[in-house]
Amino acid sequence: MAEFQVTQTLRRDKAFIIKGILLEGRLSKGMEIHVFLNNSLQLTSGITEIRKDKDHYDIVIGCSDQDEIEL
């Protein structure tokens, strides 16, 4: 299991991008991720892409449902 500190969340066409720092463990494409976006909204999905720049990561989570992305 990985522990990740989220610094920013972004929305792109058909994906969410979660930016942050990996505190513990490893990340890999296909892993399932569970993120609390706020007090009442949570997201659980598979990682479709990981981008790394030094200690910062961008985790891309694909989403085909436009209603979910706009939420």
BELFEN-V235848 format. One record per residue. N is the residue number from 1. RES is the residue in one small letter. SS is DSSP state (H for helix, E for strand, C for the rest). OMEGA is omega in whole degrees, -180 to 180 (999 if undefined). NEAR is the number of other C-alpha atoms within 10 Angstrom. Layout:
N_RES_SS_OMEGA_NEAR / N_RES_SS_OMEGA_NEAR
This chain:
1_m_C_180_9 / 2_a_C_174_12 / 3_e_E_-171_12 / 4_f_E_177_19 / 5_q_E_-178_14 / 6_v_E_178_18 / 7_t_E_-179_11 / 8_q_E_172_11 / 9_t_E_-180_13 / 10_l_E_176_11 / 11_r_E_174_13 / 12_r_E_-175_13 / 13_d_C_-178_11 / 14_k_C_-178_14 / 15_a_E_169_19 / 16_f_E_175_19 / 17_i_E_180_19 / 18_i_E_-178_22 / 19_k_E_178_21 / 20_g_E_-175_18 / 21_i_E_177_17 / 22_l_E_-178_16 / 23_l_E_-174_11 / 24_e_E_176_11 / 25_g_C_-178_9 / 26_r_C_175_11 / 27_l_C_174_18 / 28_s_C_178_13 / 29_k_C_-179_13 / 30_g_C_177_13 / 31_m_C_174_14 / 32_e_E_-178_13 / 33_i_E_179_16 / 34_h_E_-174_11 / 35_v_E_172_13 / 36_f_E_-179_11 / 37_l_C_172_13 / 38_n_C_-176_8 / 39_n_C_-175_6 / 40_s_C_-177_6 / 41_l_C_180_9 / 42_q_E_180_10 / 43_l_E_173_14 / 44_t_E_-178_11 / 45_s_E_178_15 / 46_g_E_178_18 / 47_i_E_179_19 / 48_t_E_-180_16 / 49_e_E_176_14 / 50_i_E_175_17 / 51_r_E_-178_10 / 52_k_E_175_12 / 53_d_E_-174_7 / 54_k_C_-179_6 / 55_d_C_-177_9 / 56_h_E_-179_15 / 57_y_E_167_21 / 58_d_E_178_20 / 59_i_E_-179_25 / 60_v_E_179_22 / 61_i_E_-179_24 / 62_g_E_179_18 / 63_c_C_-178_17 / 64_s_C_-178_10 / 65_d_C_-178_10 / 66_q_H_178_11 / 67_d_H_178_8 / 68_e_H_-179_11 / 69_i_H_-179_15 / 70_e_H_180_10 / 71_l_C_999_6
